[in-house]
């Protein structure tokens, strides 16, 4: 999905004092954004193009964004 159609999400939630910085933000599609906020999923940025998603049960999944 193009970044222009994505939600810009704070990795560490802004409501919990997460900073608004490039390192703390990632473009997510609406489905993944809602999975984080309503489904108990979380993620961390591995590199500029790679995220690691962590399921509510603790399973980890690495995802690379296309160039």
C-alpha positions as CSV (number, residue, x, y, z in Angstrom):
1,X,0.0,0.0,0.0
2,X,1.4,3.4,-0.8
3,X,2.4,5.6,2.2
4,X,-0.1,8.2,0.9
5,X,-2.9,5.7,1.7
6,X,-1.5,4.6,5.0
7,X,-2.0,5.7,8.6
8,X,1.1,7.1,10.3
9,X,1.3,5.3,13.6
10,X,3.3,5.9,16.7
11,X,5.2,2.7,17.6
12,X,5.2,3.9,21.3
13,X,1.8,5.4,21.6
14,X,1.6,9.2,21.8
15,X,-0.9,8.9,24.6
16,X,1.8,7.1,26.7
17,X,4.3,9.9,26.0
18,X,5.8,8.3,22.8
19,X,7.7,10.9,20.9
20,X,6.6,12.1,17.4
21,X,9.9,11.2,15.7
22,X,10.8,9.3,12.5
23,X,12.2,6.5,14.6
24,X,8.9,6.2,16.5
25,X,6.6,6.2,13.5
26,X,5.7,3.8,10.7
27,X,3.1,3.8,7.9
28,X,0.5,1.1,8.5
29,X,-2.6,0.1,6.5
30,X,-5.8,0.6,8.5
31,X,-6.2,-3.1,9.2
32,X,-2.8,-3.4,10.8
33,X,-3.3,-0.1,12.7
34,X,-6.5,-1.4,14.2
35,X,-4.9,-4.8,15.0
36,X,-2.4,-2.9,17.1
37,X,-4.9,-0.7,18.9
38,X,-7.8,-3.1,19.3
39,X,-6.3,-6.6,18.8
40,X,-3.4,-6.6,21.2
41,X,-0.7,-6.8,18.6
42,X,2.4,-4.7,18.8
43,X,5.4,-4.1,16.6
44,X,8.9,-2.7,16.6
45,X,11.0,-1.2,13.9
46,X,14.0,-3.4,13.0
47,X,15.3,-1.1,10.2
48,X,13.9,1.5,7.9
49,X,12.1,-1.2,5.8
50,X,11.6,-4.0,8.3
51,X,9.1,-4.4,11.2
52,X,8.7,-7.1,13.7
53,X,5.1,-7.8,14.7
54,X,4.4,-9.5,18.0
55,X,1.1,-11.3,18.5
56,X,-0.9,-11.3,21.7
57,X,0.5,-14.8,22.4
58,X,4.1,-13.6,21.9
59,X,4.8,-15.0,18.4
60,X,7.1,-12.8,16.3
61,X,6.8,-12.1,12.6
62,X,9.3,-10.1,10.6
63,X,7.9,-8.1,7.6
64,X,9.9,-6.3,5.0
65,X,8.3,-3.4,3.1
66,X,8.8,-3.4,-0.6
67,X,11.3,-0.8,-1.9
